[in-house]
Amino acid sequence: MCVEQYLRREQCILSDRGDKLGGSAQCACDSPERAPQLLNLLVLSGCHGDMTPEVLRERVCLFMVLELNMSDTEGSRSSTPQDQGAAGAAVKGQREELSEAVVLRGIFRLGKKSHDVLLTRTCVSWTSITPEHPTAGEASVGPSGRLLLRDVFAVKVKRRRCVGQSSGGAVLGLALFWARHHGPRLKEETLQLLNASSEHTQLWYNTIKDLLRDLGGRPSFLKVLINPSSHRKEAVHVYREHVAPLFKMAAVQTDITVTEKEGHTLSLMKECKLDQYDGVVVVGGDGSVAELCHGLVLRTQLDTGSALENPRTVSLPLGIIPAGSTDIVSCSVHGVRDPVTAALHIILGHVLLVDMCSFWSLGQLVRYGFSSMFGFGGRSLACAEKRRWMPSSQRRDYAVVKTLARLRAEDCEVSYVEARTSSPEPLSDKTQDCDQDSHHTGSEEEAESWTTNQGLYLNISVMSIPGLSPHTPRGLAPNTRLANGSAALISVSNTSRTQFIKHLKRLGAPTGQLDFPFVESHAVTAVKIQPRAVIGSEEESEEEPIQSESSTFTTAQSQKSTFPWNIDGELVHLRHEVLIRVHPRLISLFGQQVEQAESSVSCGCI
């Protein structure tokens, strides 16, 4: 018997069954034009295959009662005739909008209960059918849920397979894989829509795949660079165990290169055909990230013929899979050191434009980067680099303690250009003077007002990103953002060792990181740091006792006098004045804007 014949035969039975369901069911069954539509819905949903005529009849009647109850509920929300008319018009408009937006509608089991599932171009929504049998009581709208397609990164057909069976199998339904936010973390979740009809499941599968493809902005082909020597040499393991399965599930193709030595990434960026990729991914620490960012910016200027002083924005987004010891850049755009979170941001196409800095010495470009430290930050890194054989955490703690024991201030001259939107803190009673300098940005010539301070500094930091990490949840520069067009200049004047240690410990606090009289912070667009004298030199043995300042001052122009700089976690020795300029939104990174990093560890060295 065909469906149409069954419907005609059962038409009269529906009206008799309505007596048992109350007046609303009787009214619903008096609308015979709705019965074919609802029955057709069951046929398209694939839910009629295993139903007996009695169950099928009850299910059609249930949908009719459910629709009528929802209509009565919406129509009775207003008390006056005018309100009822306005509400009715609003409901009608919403229904028309919904009917235009709905792409598919069907019945699926979520868990052990049947749900009415709607698919639009932006989301999947479901409503529990309660009760599932009309004879069990009055029909009503049950619990509902909603999943945005922008959070879905893969959809698969769920099948039942025997042991050893690699393909085929009975269709069980769909599995939607999506990313759930748990604070800054992204975790993989699965929504299972169960339906035994292979035709219905395949229709939904193809439609959802097309909708995900139409979202745009998601990469399909990535260049992946893995630094096997980063941190504990776990980069390859991190990628294979945590990242590669997600890329495969999301149908993201990859071209993988394992770097062999320092500078390999930079040479690849110069020679690789980048136009065939939708993004570049680096698996490593801050050093690997810095080298790749520097290479991408240089490659963009080479391709566009732009001057290094006024670089063009890098259009190819960069993804960072953290596999280093600190991963400051990764934490600043993800809020957490988690390879799964980083991979999901890449798959979902979450892209941010981020400010960068250029570092110059004697008119020559040193590199492009995000952050730099001069003084304590540079000397502690130089001490740590001499003990690469030690575990990273022990090496870091040893270097901090060793540098604190030999703490000394640098005599230097600091000049900066205040950002226009900045609110500078009051300056200390240091020698200040202003001079004018011209700087060309694009086709416009702007007059820069330079403010110059001279004195002894324990540490000077210039950071275009907050510098978040598990040790510093609010960042090394909590007063800056990823793309505010300025950098944070944080200078720590000469003070006692005890006060400096308090400053270091306060960096891990939630507030008041810079609330010290010897700490100044400014939002700047350009900085010049000119070392005027150096105490000793880098060639002197660390085992030698510290001499007095008066007997060890040498000029910065001495051939043996170099100053260690910490630029994005990389040690750079420079001898002369360093000019740092901020370039707004120079590079695109996969990630999200975060205010605070997840704090999982604390520094126990001080």
C-alpha positions, 0 to 999 in steps of 0.5 A: 500500500502506498503512502497516499492510499494509507493516508486516505484510509487513515484520515477518518481514524485521526479524527476518532483518535482526536477524541482521546487527545482533547479538543485541540487534537480534534481541531487539528484533525479537522485540518486535513490539509496538514496531515499530508504535509506532516506525513511527508515530513516523516517520510523525508525524515526516514522515520517511517520505515520501522513504524507500524501503521498505529505508531505512524498514525499517532506520530502524525497526530502528535505533530498536528497537536504540537503545532496547534499548542505552539500556535495557541501559546504564541497567540495567548501571550497578549491580553488586549486585542491590539496586543494580540494583533501585534503579537500575531503579526510578529509571530507571523513575520517570525514564521515567514522568516524562519520558513525562508531560513530553514534549509532542512527539517527532520527527526533525529534521536539525541541520546534516547529521545526523539527531537525535531531538528531544524537546519538553517544556514547558520545553526542547527537547532532541536526541540525535544518531542514530549511525550513521544506518544500522544496517548501518554498525555498532553503534547508540549514543547520539550527541552531545546538546544542550538549549535552554531555552524561557525563552531562546527569544524567537521561532520561525519556519517556514523556507522555500525561496523564489525571488528576488522571492518574498515568501510561500509556498515549500517548507517546510524546517523550523523556526528557533528564535531564542534569547538566549545569554549572553556574559558580561553580553551577550546575543547572538541565536542561531538553532537550525535544526530541518530537516524537509521535512514541512509538517504536522509542521513546522506542528504543532511551530511551533504547539506551541512558540508556545503554550508560549512564550505560556504562559511569562508575564511577557513583554510584548506591547505596549510604549510606546516613547519616543525622545529624538532629541537624546541623545548624537550624535542617534543614538537613532532610528538605534539603535532602527531598526537594532538594536531594532525588528527584534528586537521585530518578530521576537518579535511585540511591538507598539509605540506609538512617540513621539519626544519634542520637548523637555525635559519632554515625557516627563513630560507624556506620563506624566501624560496617557497611558493606561498600563494598556493597555501591558505596559511602557514603553521609553525610548531615550536617555541617563541624562537621558531615563531619569531624567525617565521614572522620575520621571514613572512614580513620580509617575503611580503616586502620582497613580493610587493617591492615595499621599503623595509621602513614602511612594510606592507601587511602580511596577508597570509595568516600564521598559526602557532602550535605551542611547543616551547618553554614559555610560548609568550606569543602563543599565549597572547593570541590563545590565552593558554598553552594548548595545542588543541586550542591552537589547532581549533583556532586554525581550523575555524579560521579565527584570524587577528591582525597584530602589531609588530615592531622593527628593530634597527641599528646604525640604519640596518634592519636587525629583525621584525618582532613583537617584544624586546628586553634590554638590561636584566631581561637580556642578561638573564637570557644570555646566562640561560643560553650558556646552559642549554644542556639543563632542563628548560625550567631549571635553566630559566630559574638558574639564570634569573637567580644568577642575574639577580645576584649580579644585578647591575644597572645600565647607563643609557639614554631612552628617547620615545614618541608618545602614542597619540591616544596614550595617557602617559603616567607622570614622569620622574624627576629625570633630565628631559628634553624634546626634539623634533624628528620627521618620519615618513609613513606611506605618503604622509610626513608626520612630525614626531615629538621625541622625549628623552630620558637619561639615567641608570636602568635595571631593565627596559622592555618594549612590547607590542603584545601583552606578553601573556604566559602561565607565569604572568597571566596579565602579561609582561605589558598589561597596558597594551593590546594586540592591535592598538597601534602602539607598544608599551615602553616599560622602564625600571630605574635603578633601585635596590635588589629587594625592590626589584625582586618585588617588582618581578614577583608582582608581574604574576599578580592580577593587578598592580603589576607596574605600581612602583615609583621606580617603574614607568610605562608609556604607550609609544610608537617609536623608541631609541635606546642608546647605551652610554656605558657598560659595566664590564663586557660579555667576554668576562668570566661569570666566575669573576667577582663583580668590580665596582662601577667606577673601575669598570666603566667602558664606552659603548663604542669599544670593540669588546663591549656588546649588549645582550638583547632579548628579542622574542626570546632570541639572544641578539648582541648589539653594540650601538643605538637601537631604534624600535618602530611600531607597525600597526597590524602588520601580521595576521595570526590565528587566534582570539583577543584575550585579556588574561592567560590561563595560570597553571604554574607559578615561578618558584625561583624568587 
